[in-house]
């Protein structure tokens, strides 16, 4: 496929518009949760009418605005295609949402594929997250980022925290809740982090954990067993805020397999060093 330059500004506008459309649907349902139709996909893995309607609204708008891009979405699946692919999580934090806990978000990212031209005249050598949008409708906080341009919270540019020491850091994480096959890897990292940091938080929405790392509320974040749409947007936002987001196994250009660690440039390597001794070889 010949190289093509992505119209990043137009794509960001499409993603923001789609995010707000989805959030309006979620908030309408949030105030009438007893009326929702809820299905169980697997143990502790729920999907509701709100997820499905929000995702449908996002996909309809993105297909209209960017018909040649691939789409990979949590509820309807999809596949990569063209020069770039959208990764969509219409409701990150479904369990929080269904229990009335106001900690959830809409998350949309665009991954440009290898060979695509983004900023310079040189095509990308590997798949790269280039747009990230995370919207928290309860706080009306819109996190956005553009590759090699920067990251923002609403209209204000954001940067990761300046914390230099793991002992002075507050970290976010997510416990195993659906797939427990990696518990033997995760639990030692939690135990060590509890005893070597200022504190650990587990809020139940990975996209917001990454967004809060980008704006300095958290100094770092790690989690295992996620899906690519959980981390795609947050990857761009943290990186553009001056931070680090990587695959724990250092095998992929972004944490597409859901084993993620993130933080500012001091905390991320320290967190990586904490995690590595506990990982199984892959």
N, C-alpha and C positions, 0 to 999 in steps of 0.2 A: 504494500500500500504506500503511495507517495506521501511525503511529509505534508502536513497541513498546519497552519497556525491557528490556535484556538482563540476565539474572541472572548477572553476571560471576563471582561466587564459585563458583557451581555449575558454570559453564563451565570455570573454571580447574581445579577438582577433576577434572572429566572429562578435561581435557587431560593433567594430571599422571598420572592413572591409566592413560590410554592410552599415555603415554610410557614408563612403567615396564613395561607389558606388552610393548611393542615391544622395549625394551632387553633384556629377558630372552630374547627370541627371538634377537636379534643376538648376545648373549654366548654362547649355546649353540652357534650356528654358528661364532663366531669361533675357538673351540677345536677345530673340526673343518673347517677351511676347505678341505682337500683333497677333501672329500666334496661340496662345493657345486656345484650346477649354475649355470653362469655364461653369460649371453648378452651379445652385443655389439650395442647399439642403434645405435651409430655409432662413428666413430673415437674411441678413448679414452673411450667412453661405455658403461660396463658396468652390468649389472643381474644380481643373483644371486637365488637362492632365498631368501636372508635378507631382502633388500629387500622381496620380494613378500609373504612371510609376516608381516613386521613391519607393513607397510602394511595388510594385511588385518585384523590384530588391532586396529590403530588405528581403521580405518573402522568395523568392527563395533561397537566400544564407543561411538564418537562418534555413530553413527546411532541407537543405542539411547538415549543420553542426550540428544541434541539432534536429533531427527528432522526438524525443519523448517529446519535450516541447510544451506547448500550445502557441498560438499566439492570441493576441488581438490587432487589428490595426484599425486606425481611419476610413479608407475608406472601408475596406472589412470585418470588424468585427472579428469574431472568438470567441474562448472560452478558458478558462483555462484548463490545462490538465497536467498530469504527475507530476513530482517533481517541475517544475518551468514553468512560463509563461512569454513570451516576450510581452512587451507593446510598441507599435510602433506608433510614430507620424512622418510621412515622411516629413512633412513640417509644422513646428510650426511657425505661422505668415503668413498664406496664404494671408490675405488681404494686409499686407506689401509687400509681394512678387509680387502680381498682380499689385500693384501701383508703383512698382519700388523702394520701400523703402528697403534698404539693412539691414534689421533687422529681420532675420528669421533663422531657424535652423532645423537640423534633430535630432530627439530625440529617443533613444532606451533604454529600461530598462528591467532588468530581475527580476521578483518577485519569490523568492523561497517560496514554500508552506510549511505550517506547517507539521512537521515530517521529513523534509529534513535536512541533515547534510551539513553544509557549512564550518565552520572553526574548531570548536572544535569537540569532539566526541558526543556531545549532539545534538539531533535533535531540530530544531526550534519549538517553541511552538505556533507561529503564522506566518502568511504570512509576509514576510520581503523583501523589495527591497534590492538586493545584488549587482547589477551591474547598473551603469548609464553611458550613453554616450550621450553627446550633442555636435554637431559640427556646428559651425558658419562658413560657407564657404566663406563669404565675408571678414572676418578678419583672416581666417585660424586658428581659435582657437578651439582646441579639448579639451573638458572637459570630464574627465573620473573618475570613482570611483569604488572601490571594497570594499565590506562589511568587516569592521574591518581591513582594510589595509590602506586606505587613499584616497585622491582626488588630481587630477592633472589638470593643464592647460598646454597642450602640454607636455613638459618634466619636468615641475616645480610643486612641491607640493604646494597646496593652502590651505589657512585657511580663515575663516570668519574674518570680521573686529573686532577690539578691542573696538569699540565705546560702552560706557556704558550707555549713557543717550538717551532717546527717543528725547529729545529736540535738541540733536546734531547729530541726525541720518538723513540719506537720505533713503527713502523707495521707493520701487516699488509697483505698483498695476496694476490692470486691471479693466476697467469700464465694466458694463453690456453692451453687444453689440448684443446679440442674444436672450437670455432668460432674460426678465426684471422682472420676478416674484420675484426676491430677491432684487430688487432695494431699497425697504424700509428698508432692513437690511444693505445694502452696503453703501448707501449715507451718513448716519450718521457717519459711520466709516471714510469715506473720509473727511467729514467736520472736524471731530475732529483731524484727522491726519494732515490736512493742517495747523491747528492752533497750533499743539504741536510738530512739527518736523522741521528740517532744510529745508526739501523739499520733494516733491512727484514726481515720474517719472512714466509715462505710455508709454511704448515703443511698446507694442502689440505682444510680444512673451513670453509666460509664461515660457517656458523652459530656455530661456536666462535670464529672470528675476531671476530664481532660481540659474542658473550658476553664474551670476554676484553677487548674494548674497554669494555664496560659496567662491568666490575669493576676497570678500571685497569691491567691487565697490558699492554695496548697503549694508546697515546695516540690512535691513529686507524687507519683501515682504508679501503681502496678496492679495487674490483674491477669488471670489465666482463663482460657476456655471461652473467650468471647467470639463474636461473629465479626466479619469485616465491616459491616455497616455500623457496628457499635463504636468503632475506633477511627474510621476513615476521616470524618470531618475534624475530629479532635486532633488528629495527627497534623493536619495542615495548620490549625490554629496555634497549637503549641510551638511548632517549628517556626512559624512566622512571628511568634512572640519572643523569639530568641532562645527557645528551649530545645530539648531533645525528645524525640519519640522514636523508639526502635522496637523491632522484633527481639524478644528475649534470646532467641536462638541465633540471632545475627545471620539469618539465612535469606530473608526477604527484604526488599527495599522499604517496606512499611509493614506494620503488624497485621497483615491480611489474615493470618491464621489465629489471631486473637490472643497471642501471648505478648503482652505489651508492658513496657516500662517507659516512664516519662518523667521529666523534671527540668529544672534549670541546669545550666551547664556544670554546676558544681555537684548538685544532688543526683542527677541522672547516672553518672558513672559510679557514684558510691552505691546507689540502689542496684545497679547492674552487678556490682561486685558482691552485694549481699545475696542476690538471687542465684547467681551462676552455680555455686556449689550444690544447690538443691535440685537443679534441673536434670531430668533424665536425658541421656543421649538420644538424638533423633536420627 
